[in-house]
C-alpha cells in the first residue's frame, strides 16, 4: 500500500508514493512547438529511451493563430499516456519563458493553474504529477544583483505556492532559477525560504545548465551540503549565444560545429557531478528545436538519434538506457 497519496519531496529527494527515492532522469518534450499535436506526437518514441520522466511544454496561449488548437482534454489524455509508460509527467507553462520579471507570474500563469477546470484535470493525475510553475521567469544576476529584484521574485513565487495549494493541488511544485533558469546559486539564498513557504515542503528547485558563461558546477556541492532538493530541468549539448544564430558547444567531444564554451564548461562534467550526488536531470530536447544539433532525435523517431541523443541515451556512465529507473505510476 502507498504511504503517501502523491509523489513527495523529503530532504533532498523526490519519492514515490511508496517511499522509494525517485531520481528523475528524463527528457524535455516541446509538445506544443510540434504543430502536429494533438493529432500526433513523439511520446511513444520518447518512451523507448527508458526515461523515467518527461517535461511537457504547455501554454496558456500559444500566441500564434495558425497553430492547431489544443485543449484540456488533450492534456488529460497525454498525462495518462505518460503515466502508462512509467514516465513522470512534469507539466510546465512556457508563456513567460525568459521574461525579465515575475509581474505576470500570478495574473497569467497561476490564474491558469488554479482555474477550476484545470484543477479538475490535474487532480485526476495528482498521484504521479509534478507542476513546473513557470519556465525560466525572472532576472536577478542579469539586473546587476539588485536585492530588491530577488525579494520581489521570492514574494511572487511565495504567492504562487500559496495560491496553488489553496486550489487543492498537493503535488510537488518545481521552481526554475532566475536568469532564464541558469542561476543555480540563487537557491543558496532563497531556496530554504521557498520550501518554507509551502506548508507541505513539497518543492523542487530546478536550474537549467546553459553555463557557457556561468559555470555553476561549484555551487552543486554547496546546494547538496545545504540539503536543497535541486535538479536540472534542462541541460544540453549546445547553448544559445548572444544572437539567435550563434551557439556554443557544451560537448567535450565536439560533435557539433559550434565553438566551445568560453569557460570550458561541458555537459559531461555536469552529468558526472549530478550522478555522483544523485541529482536528477532532463535533457533538452527531443525536438522540435530551432537548432537541429540540439535535438536528441533528428526527426522525432527513436531509431534516428543524433550524436547528442546517442550519448545521452547510451553512455555507460550516465545514459538513460542503464541509469534511469522506472516505477509503476498507475
C-alpha positions, 0 to 999 in steps of 0.5 A, spaced: 500 500 500 502 507 498 504 511 504 503 517 501 497 519 496 502 523 491 509 523 489 513 527 495 519 531 496 523 529 503 530 532 504 533 532 498 529 527 494 523 526 490 519 519 492 514 515 490 508 514 493 511 508 496 517 511 499 522 509 494 527 515 492 525 517 485 531 520 481 528 523 475 532 522 469 528 524 463 527 528 457 524 535 455 518 534 450 516 541 446 509 538 445 506 544 443 512 547 438 510 540 434 504 543 430 502 536 429 499 535 436 494 533 438 493 529 432 500 526 433 506 526 437 513 523 439 511 520 446 511 513 444 518 514 441 520 518 447 518 512 451 523 507 448 529 511 451 527 508 458 526 515 461 523 515 467 520 522 466 518 527 461 517 535 461 511 537 457 511 544 454 504 547 455 501 554 454 496 558 456 496 561 449 500 559 444 500 566 441 500 564 434 493 563 430 495 558 425 497 553 430 492 547 431 488 548 437 489 544 443 485 543 449 484 540 456 482 534 454 488 533 450 492 534 456 488 529 460 489 524 455 497 525 454 498 525 462 495 518 462 499 516 456 505 518 460 503 515 466 502 508 462 509 508 460 512 509 467 514 516 465 513 522 470 509 527 467 512 534 469 507 539 466 510 546 465 507 553 462 512 556 457 508 563 456 513 567 460 519 563 458 525 568 459 521 574 461 525 579 465 520 579 471 515 575 475 509 581 474 505 576 470 507 570 474 500 570 478 495 574 473 497 569 467 500 563 469 497 561 476 490 564 474 491 558 469 493 553 474 488 554 479 482 555 474 477 550 476 477 546 470 484 545 470 484 543 477 479 538 475 484 535 470 490 535 474 487 532 480 485 526 476 493 525 475 495 528 482 498 521 484 504 521 479 504 529 477 509 534 478 507 542 476 513 546 473 510 553 475 513 557 470 519 556 465 525 560 466 521 567 469 525 572 472 532 576 472 536 577 478 544 576 476 542 579 469 539 586 473 546 587 476 544 583 483 539 588 485 536 585 492 530 588 491 529 584 484 530 577 488 525 579 494 520 581 489 521 574 485 521 570 492 514 574 494 511 572 487 513 565 487 511 565 495 504 567 492 504 562 487 505 556 492 500 559 496 495 560 491 496 553 488 495 549 494 489 553 496 486 550 489 487 543 492 493 541 488 498 537 493 503 535 488 510 537 488 511 544 485 518 545 481 521 552 481 526 554 475 532 559 477 532 566 475 536 568 469 532 564 464 533 558 469 541 558 469 542 561 476 543 555 480 546 559 486 540 563 487 537 557 491 543 558 496 539 564 498 532 563 497 531 556 496 530 554 504 525 560 504 521 557 498 520 550 501 518 554 507 513 557 504 509 551 502 506 548 508 507 541 505 515 542 503 513 539 497 518 543 492 523 542 487 528 547 485 530 546 478 536 550 474 537 549 467 545 548 465 546 553 459 553 555 463 557 557 457 558 563 461 556 561 468 559 555 470 555 553 476 558 546 477 561 549 484 555 551 487 552 543 486 556 541 492 554 547 496 546 546 494 547 538 496 551 540 503 545 545 504 540 539 503 536 543 497 532 538 493 535 541 486 535 538 479 536 540 472 530 541 468 534 542 462 541 541 460 544 540 453 549 539 448 549 546 445 547 553 448 544 559 445 549 565 444 548 572 444 544 572 437 539 567 435 544 564 430 550 563 434 551 557 439 556 554 443 558 547 444 557 544 451 560 537 448 567 535 450 567 531 444 565 536 439 560 533 435 557 539 433 560 545 429 559 550 434 565 553 438 566 551 445 564 554 451 568 560 453 569 557 460 570 550 458 564 548 461 561 541 458 555 537 459 559 531 461 562 534 467 555 536 469 552 529 468 558 526 472 557 531 478 549 530 478 550 522 478 555 522 483 550 526 488 544 523 485 541 529 482 536 528 477 536 531 470 532 532 463 535 533 457 533 538 452 530 536 447 527 531 443 525 536 438 522 540 435 528 545 436 530 551 432 537 548 432 537 541 429 544 539 433 540 540 439 535 535 438 536 528 441 532 525 435 533 528 428 526 527 426 522 525 432 523 517 431 527 513 436 531 509 431 534 516 428 538 519 434 543 524 433 550 524 436 547 528 442 541 523 443 546 517 442 550 519 448 545 521 452 541 515 451 547 510 451 553 512 455 555 507 460 556 512 465 550 516 465 545 514 459 538 513 460 538 506 457 542 503 464 541 509 469 534 511 469 529 507 473 522 506 472 516 505 477 509 503 476 505 510 476 498 507 475 
